[in-house]
Every structure is written in C-alpha cells, then in structure tokens.
C-alpha cells in the first residue's frame, strides 16, 4: 500500500513538473509572439512613415509646399481614395451577383439616372461656384461633407436593399465629386509654383489620385468581403468628414477676391463661347470619352457572354485555361489602370509642348488603335485598346485642363469647367449606353468597326476645322499687311506730290 502511494506521489510530481514546464513554454512562446508582433508592428509603422515622407517629398517638390499645391495634391489623393471606396461598395451591392441580363438593366438604369441630372445641372453648377470664388475652400469642404452624409444614408439603405436610395445617393456623390473637381481645377493657377507648368501640375495631381485610387480599390474590395458594403460606406463617411476639415485648412490665397461690380449680370459659359482652342480640345476629349465609355461596357458584357474569340470556343477543353472570365476582366482592368498612370507620366514629360497638339495626338492614337483592334481582335489587342483608352482619356483631359486654365479668365473659369465636366460626363455615359446596346449583338467586329469609323470621322472633322481656321487667320493677316502696305504707299505718294499741301496731323 505504501509503495502504491509513493508511486502515486511520484506520478503527481512528474505531472506537476510537466504542467509547469508547459506553462513556462507557453509564457515564453507568448512573449516571443508578442515580441514578434511588436516588431512586425514597428516595421510596418516605420515603412509607413518612410512611404509617407517619400510621398511628402514628391508632393512638395518644386516649390509646391510653399504655394499650397502640395496640400491640394494630398487632399485630392484622399478624395480619390474615398471615391474608390464608395465605388467598390456600391458595385458589390448593385452590379455583381446578378445574371448578365439583369446586370445590363441595372447598369443602363444607373447610366440614365446619372446622365439626365447632369443635363439639367450643367448650366448652374459652374456659375454658382463662380459666385463663391472668395470661399472656394469652403465650397470644396462642403462637397466632402456632403458626400460623407450621403455615405451615411447609403450605408443605412444597404441592409434593406433600398435601391432608390442607393441610386439617389450615388447620383449625389457623383455630382459633388464633379463639383469638387471643378473647384480644384479652378484654383490650380492660384497655387501654381513659378517652376511648374499647368500641364505638369495637373499631371502631378492626377498621378497621385490614380495611385491612391488604385491602392484603395483592392483594400476596399477586401473590406467589403470581410465587413460588408455598409461598413465600407461608413468608413468612407468618416474619411470624407476628415478631408472636409483638411479642405478648410488650405491656404487662404486659394480664395480669390470678388472683383466684379455689385449688381453685374453673371456671365455664362457654353461651348459656343469658350473660344476655338478650348472648343477644339473639348470636342476631341468628347470623342475619347465616348470611346472610353463604349469600350468599358462593350468589352465587359462581351466577356461575360463569352462572345470574345478566346472564350467562345465550342469545346471547353479547347479554351485557354488562363484567360477565363474573371482573369480576363482583371487583366483588362489592370491594363486600364496602367494606361491612366502612363497618361499622367507622359503629361508631366510633355509639359513644354503645346497642349492643343497633345489633344489631337491622343485622338489620333485612339483612332489608329481602334482600327487595328477591329481588324485583329484578340486578347492582346483587347488589352492594348483598354490601355490606350485610359491613356488617351487621362492625357487628353490633363491637356484640356491646362488649355482652360490658360485661356479662360478667373471670373468664369468655374463656369467653363462645369460645362466641360458635364459634357464629358454625358459623352462617357452616352458611349456606355451605346456599348451596352451593341454588346447584345455578341459581335466584337461590329462594335469596334462602328467605333473606329466614328473616331476617324471625329479626327477628320477636327483637323479640317483647324486647317480652315489656320487658313482664315493667314488670309486675314495677309489682308491686313496688304492694307498697311497700301496705306504706307499712299502716305509716301502724298508726301512726294508737290501739288498737295502738307498737313499737320495735330491740326
């Protein structure tokens, strides 16, 4: 009996020692894990600080920190990131997860809802902003605060699936986003450093907005999959409200004094009153925007319908296993993103060249690429045309902004930008609707041939108009020179004629 108790005590002691050793091992492992987590956190924080300092050096380079351009770039990058979050959240709510036919109806409804209010609001947005030139910081802050409140309303509508509220909220976000872009473009000359041109400054803003949106799209997609659309919209709401505070803290010189006399009638801008240089750039960008909107929805639904050559093989085993529907859409989106970045980079590189020439070159490159894609349509030409569409849209818009900022006076600059933004939005939406309709034919050749013919016609019309304008200018110059020469000869003849008395020009 005593031997049994001794063995039991020995077993108990060994068990207790084992438990104690296991506990000490767990404590050491916990300490190691905590230390590793802390080290990982410190490394992440250090990397984030280094990236932030590098971004700050880039945004504040060339005197941009002194004039306020750096702050405007950072604000615009945050604005673009929040818009990307809202887009991802709404896309996962409205467009995906439905059959292709129903998706066409939802997309068409969304495009129509966004197009009609712009046609009604276009004549009013710009003049209203021009009336508040002395408070542009607060106008920009108001567009950010307004989008934050709309995100709160849309987050509440996601749960019950209130589509009308989501559509109205999306429209409001779009209108306020365009109003922000108009205000930002209008104040660009007031924050421009002496060593940076308008095209270069616009390109710097566009580059950082594209990068921030590109980073936030996958982050927003991950957060949407993890937390849901409502949570992502609430995150965007908080970010918009914080950015509104940042907008109020912009330098005061971005607010221009109201120099017009009291009681003066407001000046309105239409495409008939912006001058030939601005009108030419606008029409070229309209053609590119129609092309971009058409291509987006046309290719998207052709891929979803398997109506493209690399997905339309009758036997599933004969199809390319790599280029399936999700990977094709991802590659097309990646090509478009790369094209936008290249457009911003090239705009910065071509800062010393004439923006009017840049606009026409972008349209010519777009037309040529579309003709080639219509003849040799395949996966690689589809990627190429997606890249060129985004490249031309970005580069052409930056050149157009520089032309407007240079040619249009500050008192009506916001009105002009309001008209331009509305016209370009209408062009993009119209192109998207045409792409939706032609995608029903399930023929890539028919759609691309139609698009190529329209682009070539637009390019030819603009070149003919420019040539006629140049010839008219040269003819007018020759006529004035001839009149001046004739007037000079007449004076010389009168001076040499002894029968005519000399007259005193002063009476």
Order of alpha helices (4+ residues) and beta strands (2+ residues): alpha-alpha-alpha-alpha-alpha-alpha-alpha-alpha-alpha-alpha-alpha-alpha-alpha-alpha
